[in-house]
Amino acid sequence: MDAHIEDRDAPPPAAGNATPRLVREAGEGGRVQARLEGDWTLLALRERVEALRGELGEMPKNDVAWDLSAVSRLDPTGALLLWQAWGRRQPDQLRWPPAPLADMFQALFARLGSKQGKPARPPRAQNVRQFGQGLLNLASHLLDATALLGQVVRDLGTLARHPALISWKDISAHIYRSGAQALGITALVGVLVGITLSYLTAKQLQSYGADIYVINILGISVWRELGPLLAAILVAGRSGSAMTAQLGVMRVTQELDALSVMGISHTIRLVLPKMVALSLSLPLVMTWTSSMVLVGGMIAARATLGLDYIQFLQGLPAAVPVANLWLGLSKSAVFGLMIAFVACHFGLRIKPNSESLGTGTTSSVVASITVVIIVDAIFAVMFSDVGLKQ
């Protein structure tokens, strides 16, 4: 049944009728009187809201007297429908229902009216407070990271005195998860990146007749910078987040508390195996990823420049000094230590609730990638003269 507008001579609605209706009447001096009846709630309006919105839109914008005395119920849905029809302001001629409904209706419309203005800009004091809170959070992270680093160094001394405490099974398991299981995705990404890089580089070199130098550009950039950085970012997003989530779940299920009760150090049992495993597996993943990038670059160089595969492979050792390989491996080992350390730091800070688990895992990935880029910049400055032909 569609909502409709009734004229003045229509019979009044039956008692207890909850159907929302709009009755249009002729008032004094040619003024239109709009009388609302029934329940103007979400349940009552669910099948008639479009029809009523159209009828309300046909009402004149001025010289309309609105009568809400016959409305039995009103919720925010009905109030919003009327508020939009009124042009987002309360009309001059408005008749409220008897108390206590009038107080509730007025509160609904007052709440809608308070939301129409532009949101106030936060005061300067609030901005300063948020900035200060950010600095406090940063200081808290730095203090906790320093404490964790001190505990790691202290437990390394314990392991040196008691080698039987080293968890070789955990180290092996983490090497498998972060290394062997990551070969597929790193190979795919490496080949695609190599094809893209070689194709763009070849187009530029071809215009200068320097096709052969694509080997130099690909070799140095991949072994020195791109390979370690790409492998570290992929591992940080894949394995680093998994480490943080694992420690977070152990916090939620109170397994970390159980380890503390049994006198088992978190760093010896959980943190150090992850750091050792990732520092060993990431250089291997970097070598694999860099090789796949060069394979993709070699395929693209053959397609765009006609460069033979044998010529590419023979020219690579002569164009790229071996120092770049050792530099890339060293960087990857440091990247692995930093990624595992940051992941464990955020994992141990997770509180025993699901919201903190999701937030901590996201922050761990972002922080790990940021730390990797910072460390890579430091390496680039410190070893700027290493592995480059003069």
C-alpha positions, 0 to 999 in steps of 0.5 A: 500500500502506497502512502498518500495525501488525503484532503480535509474531508477524508475520514480520520484514521482508525484508532490504533492505526500505525500507518504513517500518513501525511494529510494536507489541508487548507488552512487560514489565509491560503496557508497549507497545513500538513498533519502527520499521523501514525508511527514514523519509525523505521519499522513502519516506514520500511516500505513507504519511505520513498513515497513519503519522501516524494510527498514531503518534497511536494509540500511548499517550502514556505507558509506551511503549518506542520501538525505533529499532534497525531504522531504516536511514535517517532524515531531518528529515521522518521525525524531525519525524513522530516528534517530533510523535508523542512530544509534542515531547519525547524519550521516557524509553524509547528505544533508538537504532540502532548507531553511527554512525547513533545519533549522526546520529539524536540530532543530528536530535532535538536540533535539533528540541528546540532549536527548540521554545522561544520565540525569545529576544529580541535583547539590548539591545546588538543593538537598540542596534547596529541603531539605530546601523546605521540612523543610519549608513545615513541619514548615508550617504544624506545624504552621497551625496545632498549630493555628488550635489547638488553635482555637479549644481550644478557641471555646471549651470555647465558646461552654461551655458558649453557649451550644446551638451552639453545632451541635448535628445533625452533631455529630450524622451524623458523628458517623453514617458515621464513625461508623455504616457504617464501621462495615461491612469492619472492621468485614471482615478484623478482621475475616481474620486477626484473622484467619491468626494470630491464624493459625500462632501462633498455628503452633508455639505453637503446636511444644512446646505443649503449645496449650492453650496459644494461648488464652493469645497471641490472647487476649492480642495482640488484645485488647491491640495493634492489635484491636485499631491499625487495627480499627484506620488505617481502619477508617483513610483510610475510614472516614479520607479521606472522611472528608478531601475531604468534606472540600476540596470540600467546599473550591473548591465551596467557601462554606468555604468563605461563612461561613466566610462571615456569621461569622460562625466559621469553627471549631465550625461548621465543625471541632469539630463535626468531632473530637467529633464524631470520638472520640466516634465512634472509641472506639466502632469500636475498640471493634467490630473489636477486637471481630471479630479478636477473632472470627476469631482466635477462628475458626482457633484455633478450626480447627488447635488445636481442641480447643473448643469454650466454652473453648476459651471463658471461658479462655479469661477473665482469660488470659487477665486482664481487664486493657487491655480493658480500655487501648485499649478504651483509645487509640482508643479515642485518635486515633479518635481525632488525625485522625479527627484533621489531616483530618480537618487540611489537608482539610482546607489547600486545595486550590480551584483546583482539583489537590490540592484536590487529593494531600491533601486527599492522604497526609491526609491519610498518615499523619493520619496513621503515627500519629496513629502509633506514638501515639501508640508507645507513649502509648506502652512506657508509659503503658508498665507495665499496664495490663500485668501479672508479 
